[in-house]
Amino acid sequence: MPNASPRRRAPRGPLKALPGPAVDNRPARGYLAVVAAALGFFLYAVYLTPDPGFAGIWPLMATAPLGLLLTAPAFADLPSWPGPLVFSAGVALCGLANATLLGLLVRRLRAPGTRSTA
């Protein structure tokens, strides 16, 4: 008879377990909301306003330091039409990576027995 336990099994493998810390605590979810708002403002400015100006700076600052290292050079070298799409995908991935790191940090700080008594 198969195991009919109502508990869910933890995902196996490192790639399936990585997005968990990005959404399982409030600081990481709040960070993702800030990145989504910055990316939404960028997409609104690029596609719906006549002059986007410096709209790309908000997503870059929200995803710093990964956003500055990975998305800014890729955005500068592309022709005009795929540029905002590649930039948006890069910002989304950098934001998810930063939220995962933030979630892991929060988990580590909240774990029992991690505080030293000096």
N, C-alpha and C positions, 0 to 999 in steps of 0.2 A: 504494500500500500504506500503510495507516495506521501511525502510529508505535507500535511494539510495545515501547516502553521500559518496563522494570519500575519506573522511578521514579514516584512519585506526584506529581501536580501540586499546587502550593500553591493553596489556595482563593482564589477571586477575589472582590473586593469587601471592604469594611471589616467588614461584619457577620459574614461567614463566618470571617474571620481573628481576630476578637476573642476567642472562647473558648479559642483555642490557648494563650496565655500563662497562662491560669488553671490549666492542668493539666500544663504541660510541665516544671515544675521542682519540687523538693521543698518549698521554702518556701510556694509557692502551694498545693500539694496539702495540706500540713499545715494551712494556714489554712482551707482548705475543710473539712477534717476537724473543726476546732474549731467552725466555724459549724454543721456538720451535727450535732455533738454537742449544742451549745446549743439548736438548733432541735428536736432529738429530745427533750431534757429539757423544753422548753416544751410540746410537744405531749403528752408523757406527763403532765405536771402538769395541763394544761387538761382533757384528756379522761378520764384514769384516776384522778385523785386527787380527794377531796372538796373540798379547798381549795387552789387553785393558788398563792395568795399572790402573791409577786413573781417568778413564773417568767419573765415577759416581759423582765426586766432582763438576763438572760444573753444572749439573742440580740441585744438592742440594744447591749450592750457589745462583743459579738464583731464586730458590723458597723459600729461607730462609725468615722467620723462620718456616713457615708451613712445608716446605720440610724436614727440619732437624728433626722436631718433628714426622712427620707421615710416611715418606717413608724410612728413614734410618733404623729404627728398623724392619720394615716389610721386607726389603731387606736382612737383616742379618739372619733372621730365616728361609728362604725358601730354598728348594733344588735348584740345579743349573738351571734346565730348566725353571721354571716359574718365577724365580727371576727377570730377566730383563723386562719381560712383566708386572709384578706387579709393579715394580719400575717405569716403564714408565707411567703406568696408574696413579699411585700416584703423580708423578711429574706433569702430565697434569692437574689433578684435583687441586693440590695445586697452580699451575700457574694460573688456571682459577679463583680460589678463591682470590689470591693476586691481579690479574688484576681487579676483581670486586671491591675489596676494594680500589684500586688505582683510578678506575673510579668514585666511589662514592666520594672520597676525592676531585678529580678534579671538579666534579659537584658542590660540596659544596663550594669550593673556588671560582668558577666562578659565583655562583648564585648572583644576585643583592641583595644588602642590608645585606650581611653577614659580611662586614668589619666594625669593630668598630672604632669610632673616639675618640681615647683617647689622 
